[in-house]
Amino acid sequence: MRRTLIVVLLSAIVLLCLGALLLETQTHLVRRAIDDLVYDNRNHYLLCEKLPDEGEVRRVLAEQQDTLRLIEQVNPGLVGIDVGAPCPGKADLLIWYASHQDRLAIESILAAATGASAGDTFFGIPYRMQNR
């Protein structure tokens, strides 16, 4: 009886751990919380196949110069936007800033410019935000 109870408990613990691992790989809940609360960053966690071609990213940036200027004016010299190339031929945007206040201002600009929440894309381009 006791041995059966131990096996059942250990099985339940293993299943719980596997479920938590599966949930994390699909949603990145823990990584998102750490990025947001500890590092004051935001990431999209997309695989290379899901990223747009670098040429598309550069085209969108060229079309959205007014929005880029607004973002850079949040804190001149301490806020910027770069084309990130995490995968060969693929790209995203990296928006960097110096403080949480900068991040809030940038998110507000993005929401107003794109008509979407700050958690979406920059005119269809995935972006990451990094507090430097």
N, CA, C and O atoms as CSV, one atom per row, in Angstrom:
chain,resi,resn,atom,element,x,y,z
A,1,MET,N,N,0.820,-1.194,0.000
A,1,MET,CA,C,0.000,0.000,0.000
A,1,MET,C,C,0.867,1.263,0.000
A,1,MET,O,O,0.647,2.178,-0.793
A,2,ARG,N,N,1.846,1.298,0.890
A,2,ARG,CA,C,2.713,2.465,0.984
A,2,ARG,C,C,3.524,2.643,-0.296
A,2,ARG,O,O,3.688,3.766,-0.775
A,3,ARG,N,N,4.026,1.560,-0.844
A,3,ARG,CA,C,4.813,1.601,-2.067
A,3,ARG,C,C,3.955,2.106,-3.231
A,3,ARG,O,O,4.438,2.879,-4.058
A,4,THR,N,N,2.717,1.689,-3.303
A,4,THR,CA,C,1.793,2.131,-4.352
A,4,THR,C,C,1.541,3.628,-4.235
A,4,THR,O,O,1.513,4.330,-5.246
A,5,LEU,N,N,1.358,4.121,-3.026
A,5,LEU,CA,C,1.137,5.545,-2.799
A,5,LEU,C,C,2.351,6.357,-3.254
A,5,LEU,O,O,2.191,7.406,-3.879
A,6,ILE,N,N,3.540,5.893,-2.953
A,6,ILE,CA,C,4.773,6.582,-3.369
A,6,ILE,C,C,4.873,6.619,-4.895
A,6,ILE,O,O,5.217,7.653,-5.467
A,7,VAL,N,N,4.578,5.510,-5.547
A,7,VAL,CA,C,4.622,5.451,-7.016
A,7,VAL,C,C,3.603,6.423,-7.614
A,7,VAL,O,O,3.908,7.130,-8.575
A,8,VAL,N,N,2.422,6.459,-7.061
A,8,VAL,CA,C,1.376,7.360,-7.559
A,8,VAL,C,C,1.806,8.814,-7.372
A,8,VAL,O,O,1.665,9.628,-8.284
A,9,LEU,N,N,2.326,9.134,-6.202
A,9,LEU,CA,C,2.780,10.508,-5.942
A,9,LEU,C,C,3.922,10.905,-6.868
A,9,LEU,O,O,3.916,12.002,-7.426
A,10,LEU,N,N,4.898,10.026,-7.035
A,10,LEU,CA,C,6.013,10.332,-7.930
A,10,LEU,C,C,5.538,10.484,-9.375
A,10,LEU,O,O,6.021,11.353,-10.100
A,11,SER,N,N,4.612,9.658,-9.785
A,11,SER,CA,C,4.049,9.761,-11.136
A,11,SER,C,C,3.334,11.099,-11.320
A,11,SER,O,O,3.468,11.753,-12.354
A,12,ALA,N,N,2.574,11.492,-10.300
A,12,ALA,CA,C,1.858,12.767,-10.362
A,12,ALA,C,C,2.842,13.933,-10.450
A,12,ALA,O,O,2.622,14.882,-11.203
A,13,ILE,N,N,3.922,13.857,-9.680
A,13,ILE,CA,C,4.941,14.922,-9.711
A,13,ILE,C,C,5.599,14.986,-11.077
A,13,ILE,O,O,5.798,16.079,-11.608
A,14,VAL,N,N,5.940,13.857,-11.655
A,14,VAL,CA,C,6.559,13.814,-12.981
A,14,VAL,C,C,5.604,14.395,-14.020
A,14,VAL,O,O,6.016,15.193,-14.862
A,15,LEU,N,N,4.333,14.001,-13.967
A,15,LEU,CA,C,3.348,14.525,-14.918
A,15,LEU,C,C,3.162,16.023,-14.745
A,15,LEU,O,O,3.029,16.744,-15.735
A,16,LEU,N,N,3.148,16.499,-13.527
A,16,LEU,CA,C,3.021,17.926,-13.255
A,16,LEU,C,C,4.219,18.696,-13.822
A,16,LEU,O,O,4.050,19.749,-14.436
A,17,CYS,N,N,5.411,18.174,-13.616
A,17,CYS,CA,C,6.621,18.812,-14.154
A,17,CYS,C,C,6.608,18.813,-15.681
A,17,CYS,O,O,6.957,19.820,-16.297
A,18,LEU,N,N,6.220,17.721,-16.289
A,18,LEU,CA,C,6.141,17.656,-17.748
A,18,LEU,C,C,5.097,18.640,-18.286
A,18,LEU,O,O,5.315,19.291,-19.308
A,19,GLY,N,N,3.977,18.740,-17.596
A,19,GLY,CA,C,2.940,19.699,-17.997
A,19,GLY,C,C,3.433,21.131,-17.893
A,19,GLY,O,O,3.175,21.949,-18.776
A,20,ALA,N,N,4.147,21.438,-16.804
A,20,ALA,CA,C,4.692,22.782,-16.635
A,20,ALA,C,C,5.730,23.086,-17.710
A,20,ALA,O,O,5.773,24.197,-18.239
A,21,LEU,N,N,6.557,22.112,-18.030
A,21,LEU,CA,C,7.567,22.294,-19.076
A,21,LEU,C,C,6.912,22.530,-20.437
A,21,LEU,O,O,7.339,23.399,-21.197
A,22,LEU,N,N,5.882,21.759,-20.733
A,22,LEU,CA,C,5.163,21.938,-21.992
A,22,LEU,C,C,4.501,23.314,-22.050
A,22,LEU,O,O,4.557,23.988,-23.078
A,23,LEU,N,N,3.886,23.723,-20.967
A,23,LEU,CA,C,3.253,25.039,-20.906
A,23,LEU,C,C,4.281,26.145,-21.130
A,23,LEU,O,O,4.016,27.099,-21.862
A,24,GLU,N,N,5.436,26.026,-20.512
A,24,GLU,CA,C,6.488,27.052,-20.664
A,24,GLU,C,C,7.006,27.111,-22.097
A,24,GLU,O,O,7.219,28.202,-22.626
A,25,THR,N,N,7.213,25.964,-22.734
A,25,THR,CA,C,7.729,25.975,-24.099
A,25,THR,C,C,6.718,26.580,-25.071
A,25,THR,O,O,7.108,27.134,-26.098
A,26,GLN,N,N,5.437,26.482,-24.764
A,26,GLN,CA,C,4.412,27.028,-25.647
A,26,GLN,C,C,4.112,28.496,-25.375
A,26,GLN,O,O,3.824,29.246,-26.307
A,27,THR,N,N,4.174,28.915,-24.124
A,27,THR,CA,C,3.738,30.271,-23.766
A,27,THR,C,C,4.862,31.189,-23.295
A,27,THR,O,O,4.720,32.411,-23.340
A,28,HIS,N,N,5.964,30.622,-22.849
A,28,HIS,CA,C,7.093,31.392,-22.313
A,28,HIS,C,C,6.670,32.269,-21.128
A,28,HIS,O,O,7.208,33.361,-20.943
A,29,LEU,N,N,5.722,31.800,-20.336
A,29,LEU,CA,C,5.217,32.598,-19.221
A,29,LEU,C,C,6.307,32.984,-18.227
A,29,LEU,O,O,6.378,34.139,-17.805
A,30,VAL,N,N,7.148,32.042,-17.852
A,30,VAL,CA,C,8.204,32.329,-16.882
A,30,VAL,C,C,9.239,33.275,-17.493
A,30,VAL,O,O,9.654,34.244,-16.857
A,31,ARG,N,N,9.650,32.989,-18.725
A,31,ARG,CA,C,10.621,33.862,-19.398
A,31,ARG,C,C,10.072,35.270,-19.566
A,31,ARG,O,O,10.792,36.246,-19.358
A,32,ARG,N,N,8.801,35.382,-19.943
A,32,ARG,CA,C,8.190,36.701,-20.103
A,32,ARG,C,C,8.176,37.460,-18.776
A,32,ARG,O,O,8.477,38.653,-18.733
A,33,ALA,N,N,7.828,36.771,-17.712
A,33,ALA,CA,C,7.778,37.411,-16.395
A,33,ALA,C,C,9.162,37.878,-15.967
A,33,ALA,O,O,9.310,38.990,-15.460
A,34,ILE,N,N,10.165,37.052,-16.162
A,34,ILE,CA,C,11.534,37.437,-15.797
A,34,ILE,C,C,12.007,38.604,-16.655
A,34,ILE,O,O,12.561,39.574,-16.139
A,35,ASP,N,N,11.786,38.509,-17.974
A,35,ASP,CA,C,12.179,39.613,-18.855
A,35,ASP,C,C,11.517,40.916,-18.442
A,35,ASP,O,O,12.170,41.956,-18.369
A,36,ASP,N,N,10.217,40.857,-18.172
A,36,ASP,CA,C,9.469,42.069,-17.859
A,36,ASP,C,C,9.780,42.599,-16.463
A,36,ASP,O,O,10.115,43.773,-16.303
A,37,LEU,N,N,9.671,41.746,-15.461
A,37,LEU,CA,C,9.777,42.202,-14.075
A,37,LEU,C,C,11.200,42.384,-13.580
A,37,LEU,O,O,11.466,43.278,-12.777
A,38,VAL,N,N,12.116,41.551,-14.047
A,38,VAL,CA,C,13.496,41.634,-13.567
A,38,VAL,C,C,14.342,42.536,-14.463
A,38,VAL,O,O,15.043,43.424,-13.977
A,39,TYR,N,N,14.271,42.301,-15.780
A,39,TYR,CA,C,15.146,43.018,-16.712
A,39,TYR,C,C,14.488,44.225,-17.378
A,39,TYR,O,O,15.179,45.009,-18.029
A,40,ASP,N,N,13.185,44.395,-17.234
A,40,ASP,CA,C,12.437,45.464,-17.898
A,40,ASP,C,C,12.603,45.378,-19.415
A,40,ASP,O,O,12.757,46.397,-20.090
A,41,ASN,N,N,12.570,44.160,-19.940
A,41,ASN,CA,C,12.686,43.901,-21.370
A,41,ASN,C,C,11.396,43.284,-21.883
A,41,ASN,O,O,10.527,42.879,-21.111
A,42,ARG,N,N,11.294,43.224,-23.201
A,42,ARG,CA,C,10.177,42.554,-23.864
A,42,ARG,C,C,10.744,41.804,-25.066
A,42,ARG,O,O,11.496,42.378,-25.853
A,43,ASN,N,N,10.397,40.547,-25.213
A,43,ASN,CA,C,10.856,39.743,-26.345
A,43,ASN,C,C,9.664,39.098,-27.028
A,43,ASN,O,O,8.598,38.948,-26.431
A,44,HIS,N,N,9.853,38.716,-28.289
A,44,HIS,CA,C,8.756,38.076,-29.021
A,44,HIS,C,C,8.878,36.551,-29.027
A,44,HIS,O,O,7.875,35.875,-29.254
A,45,TYR,N,N,10.048,35.988,-28.790
A,45,TYR,CA,C,10.277,34.536,-28.693
A,45,TYR,C,C,9.893,33.774,-29.958
A,45,TYR,O,O,9.524,32.601,-29.886
A,46,LEU,N,N,9.975,34.422,-31.103
A,46,LEU,CA,C,9.625,33.758,-32.361
A,46,LEU,C,C,10.783,32.930,-32.882
A,46,LEU,O,O,11.948,33.283,-32.700
A,47,LEU,N,N,10.451,31.828,-33.529
A,47,LEU,CA,C,11.455,31.009,-34.197
A,47,LEU,C,C,11.876,31.703,-35.492
A,47,LEU,O,O,11.154,32.551,-36.016
A,48,CYS,N,N,13.043,31.337,-35.998
A,48,CYS,CA,C,13.573,31.949,-37.218
A,48,CYS,C,C,12.571,31.896,-38.370
A,48,CYS,O,O,12.439,32.860,-39.124
A,49,GLU,N,N,11.871,30.780,-38.507
A,49,GLU,CA,C,10.928,30.628,-39.616
A,49,GLU,C,C,9.800,31.653,-39.566
A,49,GLU,O,O,9.201,31.969,-40.594
A,50,LYS,N,N,9.512,32.165,-38.391
A,50,LYS,CA,C,8.402,33.108,-38.222
A,50,LYS,C,C,8.824,34.566,-38.432
A,50,LYS,O,O,7.968,35.446,-38.515
A,51,LEU,N,N,10.130,34.830,-38.518
A,51,LEU,CA,C,10.602,36.198,-38.693
A,51,LEU,C,C,10.539,36.614,-40.158
A,51,LEU,O,O,10.693,35.774,-41.044
A,52,PRO,N,N,10.314,37.909,-40.425
A,52,PRO,CA,C,10.281,38.379,-41.806
A,52,PRO,C,C,11.697,38.476,-42.389
A,52,PRO,O,O,12.688,38.472,-41.658
A,53,ASP,N,N,11.764,38.561,-43.712
A,53,ASP,CA,C,13.050,38.760,-44.380
A,53,ASP,C,C,13.616,40.120,-44.003
A,53,ASP,O,O,12.871,41.069,-43.757
A,54,GLU,N,N,14.933,40.204,-43.961
A,54,GLU,CA,C,15.591,41.451,-43.571
A,54,GLU,C,C,15.198,42.606,-44.492
A,54,GLU,O,O,15.030,43.732,-44.025
A,55,GLY,N,N,15.051,42.346,-45.778
A,55,GLY,CA,C,14.648,43.391,-46.719
A,55,GLY,C,C,13.286,43.971,-46.383
A,55,GLY,O,O,13.080,45.178,-46.509
A,56,GLU,N,N,12.360,43.132,-45.960
A,56,GLU,CA,C,11.028,43.591,-45.559
A,56,GLU,C,C,11.116,44.488,-44.333
A,56,GLU,O,O,10.431,45.508,-44.259
A,57,VAL,N,N,11.949,44.118,-43.376
A,57,VAL,CA,C,12.124,44.921,-42.166
A,57,VAL,C,C,12.669,46.297,-42.532
A,57,VAL,O,O,12.165,47.313,-42.053
A,58,ARG,N,N,13.676,46.336,-43.362
A,58,ARG,CA,C,14.273,47.618,-43.775
A,58,ARG,C,C,13.273,48.467,-44.567
A,58,ARG,O,O,13.268,49.691,-44.436
A,59,ARG,N,N,12.441,47.841,-45.376
A,59,ARG,CA,C,11.431,48.572,-46.140
A,59,ARG,C,C,10.422,49.238,-45.203
A,59,ARG,O,O,10.085,50.410,-45.377
A,60,VAL,N,N,9.948,48.493,-44.219
A,60,VAL,CA,C,8.984,49.045,-43.263
A,60,VAL,C,C,9.622,50.186,-42.480
A,60,VAL,O,O,8.976,51.211,-42.258
A,61,LEU,N,N,10.861,50.033,-42.061
A,61,LEU,CA,C,11.537,51.112,-41.338
A,61,LEU,C,C,11.637,52.370,-42.192
A,61,LEU,O,O,11.415,53.476,-41.698
A,62,ALA,N,N,11.966,52.211,-43.461
A,62,ALA,CA,C,12.070,53.357,-44.360
A,62,ALA,C,C,10.721,54.069,-44.506
A,62,ALA,O,O,10.674,55.291,-44.641
A,63,GLU,N,N,9.646,53.314,-44.479
A,63,GLU,CA,C,8.304,53.888,-44.610
A,63,GLU,C,C,7.817,54.563,-43.327
A,63,GLU,O,O,6.924,55.410,-43.381
A,64,GLN,N,N,8.377,54.210,-42.201
A,64,GLN,CA,C,7.874,54.687,-40.905
A,64,GLN,C,C,8.853,55.620,-40.202
A,64,GLN,O,O,8.995,55.560,-38.980
A,65,GLN,N,N,9.519,56.468,-40.948
A,65,GLN,CA,C,10.517,57.368,-40.371
A,65,GLN,C,C,9.931,58.318,-39.320
A,65,GLN,O,O,10.603,58.636,-38.339
A,66,ASP,N,N,8.697,58.770,-39.511
A,66,ASP,CA,C,8.088,59.678,-38.526
A,66,ASP,C,C,7.934,58.998,-37.172
A,66,ASP,O,O,8.233,59.590,-36.134
A,67,THR,N,N,7.472,57.766,-37.186
A,67,THR,CA,C,7.309,57.025,-35.931
A,67,THR,C,C,8.663,56.745,-35.297
A,67,THR,O,O,8.806,56.835,-34.078
A,68,LEU,N,N,9.652,56.407,-36.106
A,68,LEU,CA,C,10.999,56.171,-35.584
A,68,LEU,C,C,11.540,57.421,-34.896
A,68,LEU,O,O,12.123,57.336,-33.815
A,69,ARG,N,N,11.346,58.581,-35.523
A,69,ARG,CA,C,11.818,59.835,-34.916
A,69,ARG,C,C,11.124,60.103,-33.586
A,69,ARG,O,O,11.761,60.526,-32.622
A,70,LEU,N,N,9.809,59.854,-33.536
A,70,LEU,CA,C,9.083,60.041,-32.270
A,70,LEU,C,C,9.669,59.168,-31.166
A,70,LEU,O,O,9.851,59.622,-30.036
A,71,ILE,N,N,9.962,57.922,-31.498
A,71,ILE,CA,C,10.529,57.006,-30.510
A,71,ILE,C,C,11.907,57.496,-30.064
A,71,ILE,O,O,12.188,57.542,-28.867
A,72,GLU,N,N,12.749,57.854,-30.999
A,72,GLU,CA,C,14.108,58.306,-30.650
A,72,GLU,C,C,14.092,59.596,-29.847
A,72,GLU,O,O,15.020,59.848,-29.078
A,73,GLN,N,N,13.047,60.431,-30.008
A,73,GLN,CA,C,12.950,61.692,-29.268
A,73,GLN,C,C,12.471,61.501,-27.831
A,73,GLN,O,O,12.440,62.459,-27.060
A,74,VAL,N,N,12.101,60.286,-27.466
A,74,VAL,CA,C,11.686,60.019,-26.083
A,74,VAL,C,C,12.813,60.377,-25.125
A,74,VAL,O,O,12.578,60.971,-24.072
A,75,ASN,N,N,14.028,60.017,-25.490
A,75,ASN,CA,C,15.208,60.326,-24.663
A,75,ASN,C,C,16.413,60.306,-25.600
A,75,ASN,O,O,17.126,59.304,-25.661
A,76,PRO,N,N,16.650,61.397,-26.331
A,76,PRO,CA,C,17.690,61.425,-27.369
A,76,PRO,C,C,19.050,60.918,-26.879
A,76,PRO,O,O,19.557,61.330,-25.836
A,77,GLY,N,N,19.611,60.016,-27.670
A,77,GLY,CA,C,20.900,59.420,-27.340
A,77,GLY,C,C,20.803,58.204,-26.443
A,77,GLY,O,O,21.734,57.401,-26.379
A,78,LEU,N,N,19.689,58.062,-25.754
A,78,LEU,CA,C,19.507,56.932,-24.843
A,78,LEU,C,C,18.370,56.011,-25.275
A,78,LEU,O,O,18.053,55.037,-24.591
A,79,VAL,N,N,17.763,56.325,-26.409
A,79,VAL,CA,C,16.719,55.492,-26.997
A,79,VAL,C,C,17.065,55.325,-28.468
A,79,VAL,O,O,17.463,56.282,-29.133
A,80,GLY,N,N,16.911,54.103,-28.976
A,80,GLY,CA,C,17.206,53.876,-30.382
A,80,GLY,C,C,16.542,52.616,-30.907
A,80,GLY,O,O,15.988,51.811,-30.158
A,81,ILE,N,N,16.618,52.475,-32.223
A,81,ILE,CA,C,16.040,51.308,-32.895
A,81,ILE,C,C,17.073,50.762,-33.859
A,81,ILE,O,O,17.645,51.505,-34.656
A,82,ASP,N,N,17.311,49.471,-33.785
A,82,ASP,CA,C,18.245,48.791,-34.678
A,82,ASP,C,C,17.537,47.615,-35.341
A,82,ASP,O,O,16.586,47.049,-34.801
A,83,VAL,N,N,18.027,47.267,-36.523
A,83,VAL,CA,C,17.557,46.046,-37.170
A,83,VAL,C,C,18.349,44.902,-36.564
A,83,VAL,O,O,19.576,44.866,-36.650
A,84,GLY,N,N,17.642,43.976,-35.955
A,84,GLY,CA,C,18.289,42.801,-35.390
A,84,GLY,C,C,18.293,41.690,-36.425
A,84,GLY,O,O,17.352,41.554,-37.207
A,85,ALA,N,N,19.345,40.908,-36.428
A,85,ALA,CA,C,19.442,39.789,-37.367
A,85,ALA,C,C,19.772,38.514,-36.597
A,85,ALA,O,O,20.889,38.002,-36.683
A,86,PRO,N,N,18.792,38.002,-35.841
A,86,PRO,CA,C,19.051,36.814,-35.039
A,86,PRO,C,C,19.223,35.535,-35.860
A,86,PRO,O,O,19.733,34.533,-35.356
A,87,CYS,N,N,18.798,35.572,-37.123
A,87,CYS,CA,C,18.879,34.404,-38.003
A,87,CYS,C,C,19.339,34.875,-39.382
A,87,CYS,O,O,18.981,35.977,-39.797
A,88,PRO,N,N,20.117,34.076,-40.098
A,88,PRO,CA,C,20.574,34.482,-41.436
A,88,PRO,C,C,19.405,34.810,-42.370
A,88,PRO,O,O,18.516,33.986,-42.583
A,89,GLY,N,N,19.424,36.029,-42.922
A,89,GLY,CA,C,18.401,36.451,-43.868
A,89,GLY,C,C,17.099,36.894,-43.242
A,89,GLY,O,O,16.226,37.404,-43.944
A,90,LYS,N,N,16.943,36.717,-41.955
A,90,LYS,CA,C,15.718,37.093,-41.238
A,90,LYS,C,C,16.056,38.219,-40.265
A,90,LYS,O,O,17.207,38.376,-39.858
A,91,ALA,N,N,15.047,38.996,-39.898
A,91,ALA,CA,C,15.325,40.125,-39.016
A,91,ALA,C,C,14.105,40.475,-38.171
A,91,ALA,O,O,12.987,40.028,-38.429
A,92,ASP,N,N,14.362,41.280,-37.168
A,92,ASP,CA,C,13.334,41.881,-36.336
A,92,ASP,C,C,13.849,43.260,-35.952
A,92,ASP,O,O,14.881,43.704,-36.455
A,93,LEU,N,N,13.143,43.928,-35.074
A,93,LEU,CA,C,13.600,45.224,-34.594
A,93,LEU,C,C,13.999,45.109,-33.132
A,93,LEU,O,O,13.365,44.398,-32.353
A,94,LEU,N,N,15.051,45.814,-32.780
A,94,LEU,CA,C,15.475,45.918,-31.392
A,94,LEU,C,C,15.330,47.377,-30.993
A,94,LEU,O,O,16.008,48.251,-31.534
A,95,ILE,N,N,14.448,47.631,-30.051
A,95,ILE,CA,C,14.245,48.982,-29.524
A,95,ILE,C,C,14.902,49.013,-28.157
A,95,ILE,O,O,14.542,48.240,-27.269
A,96,TRP,N,N,15.873,49.913,-27.989
A,96,TRP,CA,C,16.588,49.979,-26.718
A,96,TRP,C,C,16.333,51.327,-26.049
A,96,TRP,O,O,16.065,52.333,-26.707
A,97,TYR,N,N,16.426,51.313,-24.717
A,97,TYR,CA,C,16.068,52.488,-23.929
A,97,TYR,C,C,16.817,52.439,-22.599
A,97,TYR,O,O,17.437,51.432,-22.258
A,98,ALA,N,N,16.747,53.544,-21.855
A,98,ALA,CA,C,17.542,53.665,-20.639
A,98,ALA,C,C,16.754,53.529,-19.342
A,98,ALA,O,O,17.351,53.341,-18.282
A,99,SER,N,N,15.433,53.620,-19.401
A,99,SER,CA,C,14.662,53.553,-18.156
A,99,SER,C,C,13.267,52.993,-18.414
A,99,SER,O,O,12.816,52.886,-19.555
A,100,HIS,N,N,12.613,52.645,-17.337
A,100,HIS,CA,C,11.244,52.136,-17.458
A,100,HIS,C,C,10.315,53.229,-17.998
A,100,HIS,O,O,9.384,52.934,-18.748
A,101,GLN,N,N,10.561,54.484,-17.624
A,101,GLN,CA,C,9.756,55.591,-18.140
A,101,GLN,C,C,9.890,55.679,-19.655
A,101,GLN,O,O,8.909,55.925,-20.357
A,102,ASP,N,N,11.111,55.478,-20.158
A,102,ASP,CA,C,11.321,55.459,-21.612
A,102,ASP,C,C,10.483,54.354,-22.245
A,102,ASP,O,O,9.831,54.565,-23.268
A,103,ARG,N,N,10.507,53.184,-21.633
A,103,ARG,CA,C,9.743,52.047,-22.178
A,103,ARG,C,C,8.259,52.366,-22.253
A,103,ARG,O,O,7.616,52.102,-23.268
A,104,LEU,N,N,7.712,52.935,-21.181
A,104,LEU,CA,C,6.294,53.272,-21.173
A,104,LEU,C,C,5.955,54.274,-22.266
A,104,LEU,O,O,4.929,54.144,-22.934
A,105,ALA,N,N,6.811,55.271,-22.451
A,105,ALA,CA,C,6.581,56.275,-23.492
A,105,ALA,C,C,6.643,55.635,-24.882
A,105,ALA,O,O,5.822,55.946,-25.745
A,106,ILE,N,N,7.606,54.750,-25.096
A,106,ILE,CA,C,7.744,54.066,-26.393
A,106,ILE,C,C,6.529,53.194,-26.657
A,106,ILE,O,O,5.993,53.202,-27.765
A,107,GLU,N,N,6.091,52.449,-25.665
A,107,GLU,CA,C,4.915,51.591,-25.834
A,107,GLU,C,C,3.682,52.420,-26.172
A,107,GLU,O,O,2.842,51.993,-26.964
A,108,SER,N,N,3.575,53.581,-25.584
A,108,SER,CA,C,2.458,54.476,-25.875
A,108,SER,C,C,2.511,54.961,-27.326
A,108,SER,O,O,1.488,54.999,-28.009
A,109,ILE,N,N,3.691,55.326,-27.785
A,109,ILE,CA,C,3.867,55.759,-29.178
A,109,ILE,C,C,3.518,54.621,-30.125
A,109,ILE,O,O,2.812,54.830,-31.111
A,110,LEU,N,N,4.006,53.421,-29.836
A,110,LEU,CA,C,3.726,52.263,-30.694
A,110,LEU,C,C,2.232,51.962,-30.757
A,110,LEU,O,O,1.695,51.681,-31.829
A,111,ALA,N,N,1.567,52.022,-29.617
A,111,ALA,CA,C,0.129,51.747,-29.587
A,111,ALA,C,C,-0.639,52.780,-30.404
A,111,ALA,O,O,-1.561,52.431,-31.141
A,112,ALA,N,N,-0.262,54.045,-30.275
A,112,ALA,CA,C,-0.946,55.103,-31.028
A,112,ALA,C,C,-0.657,55.001,-32.521
A,112,ALA,O,O,-1.554,55.197,-33.341
A,113,ALA,N,N,0.577,54.698,-32.877
A,113,ALA,CA,C,0.981,54.664,-34.289
A,113,ALA,C,C,0.423,53.457,-35.024
A,113,ALA,O,O,0.041,53.561,-36.189
A,114,THR,N,N,0.375,52.329,-34.363
A,114,THR,CA,C,-0.048,51.103,-35.046
A,114,THR,C,C,-1.509,50.770,-34.795
A,114,THR,O,O,-2.068,49.891,-35.451
A,115,GLY,N,N,-2.131,51.462,-33.852
A,115,GLY,CA,C,-3.523,51.171,-33.538
A,115,GLY,C,C,-3.693,49.844,-32.836
A,115,GLY,O,O,-4.784,49.272,-32.838
A,116,ALA,N,N,-2.623,49.346,-32.235
A,116,ALA,CA,C,-2.660,48.049,-31.557
A,116,ALA,C,C,-2.006,48.186,-30.196
A,116,ALA,O,O,-1.426,49.222,-29.871
A,117,SER,N,N,-2.107,47.142,-29.417
A,117,SER,CA,C,-1.446,47.159,-28.117
A,117,SER,C,C,0.063,47.065,-28.317
A,117,SER,O,O,0.521,46.605,-29.363
A,118,ALA,N,N,0.826,47.489,-27.341
A,118,ALA,CA,C,2.281,47.492,-27.449
A,118,ALA,C,C,2.847,46.087,-27.586
A,118,ALA,O,O,4.005,45.926,-27.972
A,119,GLY,N,N,2.050,45.064,-27.275
A,119,GLY,CA,C,2.527,43.695,-27.376
A,119,GLY,C,C,2.467,43.109,-28.776
A,119,GLY,O,O,2.805,41.941,-28.973
A,120,ASP,N,N,2.044,43.897,-29.742
A,120,ASP,CA,C,1.917,43.390,-31.104
A,120,ASP,C,C,3.197,43.657,-31.894
A,120,ASP,O,O,4.297,43.422,-31.394
A,121,THR,N,N,3.055,44.142,-33.110
A,121,THR,CA,C,4.214,44.364,-33.972
A,121,THR,C,C,4.353,45.837,-34.331
A,121,THR,O,O,3.439,46.634,-34.127
A,122,PHE,N,N,5.507,46.174,-34.865
A,122,PHE,CA,C,5.749,47.505,-35.404
A,122,PHE,C,C,5.412,47.440,-36.891
A,122,PHE,O,O,6.260,47.086,-37.710
A,123,PHE,N,N,4.175,47.780,-37.237
A,123,PHE,CA,C,3.698,47.744,-38.619
A,123,PHE,C,C,3.996,46.395,-39.273
A,123,PHE,O,O,4.470,46.324,-40.407
A,124,GLY,N,N,3.705,45.323,-38.524
A,124,GLY,CA,C,3.886,43.966,-39.037
A,124,GLY,C,C,5.240,43.344,-38.755
A,124,GLY,O,O,5.455,42.176,-39.078
A,125,ILE,N,N,6.153,44.089,-38.165
A,125,ILE,CA,C,7.499,43.588,-37.875
A,125,ILE,C,C,7.607,43.272,-36.382
A,125,ILE,O,O,7.355,44.149,-35.555
A,126,PRO,N,N,7.974,42.044,-36.021
A,126,PRO,CA,C,8.172,41.719,-34.608
A,126,PRO,C,C,9.309,42.559,-34.022
A,126,PRO,O,O,10.315,42.817,-34.684
A,127,TYR,N,N,9.132,42.974,-32.786
A,127,TYR,CA,C,10.199,43.758,-32.154
A,127,TYR,C,C,10.472,43.251,-30.744
A,127,TYR,O,O,9.631,42.641,-30.084
A,128,ARG,N,N,11.707,43.543,-30.322
A,128,ARG,CA,C,12.141,43.278,-28.960
A,128,ARG,C,C,12.448,44.623,-28.322
A,128,ARG,O,O,12.857,45.559,-29.010
A,129,MET,N,N,12.255,44.727,-27.018
A,129,MET,CA,C,12.596,45.944,-26.291
A,129,MET,C,C,13.611,45.573,-25.213
A,129,MET,O,O,13.455,44.579,-24.503
A,130,GLN,N,N,14.655,46.398,-25.110
A,130,GLN,CA,C,15.742,46.063,-24.194
A,130,GLN,C,C,16.166,47.297,-23.399
A,130,GLN,O,O,16.567,48.316,-23.961
A,131,ASN,N,N,16.066,47.173,-22.073
A,131,ASN,CA,C,16.538,48.230,-21.184
A,131,ASN,C,C,18.048,48.058,-21.046
A,131,ASN,O,O,18.527,47.061,-20.506
A,132,ARG,N,N,18.781,49.037,-21.540
A,132,ARG,CA,C,20.245,48.972,-21.471
A,132,ARG,C,C,20.715,49.811,-20.330
A,132,ARG,O,O,21.919,49.902,-20.085
